[in-house]
Amino acid sequence: MQIQFNTDNNIAGTDKLKETISETLTDALSKFNDKITRLEVHLSDENGRKSGQKDKRCMLEARVEKLKPIAVTADAGSIDQAVDTATDKLIAALNTALGKIRTY
């Protein structure tokens, strides 16, 4: 599974951040490794320099063989929380999409 990162101007896309998120996603999505060809991670800070309770956004887009891309979004107070929430949503979406394929 290839992981591609995109950040807005308000998020520093450091190597450490990418490495940490990659490990989290690889572990959480290990069940789908043979199905996901590419995973796009979009991180943004909706308020820029201003603070806010849920101003960090993580959008995950999974490219799955023989399916349209599956995308989920989560807003939270920190990047880590947003990634965790988006990951949970993506797992649920993948279970649903891949479950439908198996039933037909």
SVG drawing of the C-alpha trace seen along z (x, -y; Angstrom):
<svg xmlns="http://www.w3.org/2000/svg" viewBox="-25 -34 37 47">
<polyline fill="none" stroke="black" stroke-width="0.4" points="0.0,0.0 1.4,-3.3 0.7,-6.3 0.7,-9.8 0.6,-12.9 -0.8,-16.3 -0.8,-19.2 -2.0,-22.8 0.2,-25.8 -0.7,-25.7 0.5,-22.1 4.2,-21.3 4.4,-18.0 7.6,-16.9 9.1,-13.5 8.4,-12.6 4.7,-13.4 4.5,-11.4 6.3,-8.4 4.1,-8.4 0.9,-8.6 2.2,-6.0 2.8,-3.6 -0.6,-4.2 -2.4,-3.7 -0.4,-0.7 -1.1,1.1 -4.8,0.1 -5.4,1.0 -3.3,4.2 -6.4,6.3 -6.9,4.4 -3.2,4.3 -3.9,6.6 -7.0,4.5 -5.7,0.9 -3.4,-0.2 -2.9,-3.8 -4.0,-5.8 -4.0,-9.6 -3.8,-11.6 -4.9,-15.2 -4.2,-17.2 -5.4,-20.8 -5.9,-23.4 -9.2,-25.0 -8.6,-28.1 -5.0,-28.7 -3.2,-30.6 -6.4,-31.1 -7.1,-28.4 -10.3,-26.3 -11.7,-23.2 -12.1,-21.2 -10.0,-23.0 -7.7,-20.1 -9.0,-18.0 -7.9,-14.7 -9.3,-13.4 -8.4,-9.8 -9.0,-8.5 -8.4,-4.8 -7.9,-3.6 -9.2,0.0 -8.9,2.4 -12.0,2.6 -13.9,-0.1 -14.3,-3.8 -12.2,-5.7 -13.5,-5.6 -13.1,-8.9 -13.7,-9.9 -13.2,-13.1 -12.8,-13.8 -12.4,-17.1 -10.7,-17.2 -8.7,-19.3 -5.4,-17.7 -4.0,-16.0 -3.6,-12.8 -7.2,-12.7 -8.4,-13.6 -6.2,-10.8 -7.5,-8.3 -11.2,-9.2 -10.8,-9.2 -9.0,-5.9 -12.0,-4.4 -14.4,-5.8 -12.3,-4.4 -12.2,-0.9 -16.0,-1.0 -16.4,-2.2 -14.0,0.4 -15.8,3.2 -19.1,2.1 -17.8,1.7 -15.9,4.9 -18.6,6.8 -21.1,5.8 -18.7,7.3 -18.5,10.6 -22.3,11.0 -23.0,10.7"/>
</svg>
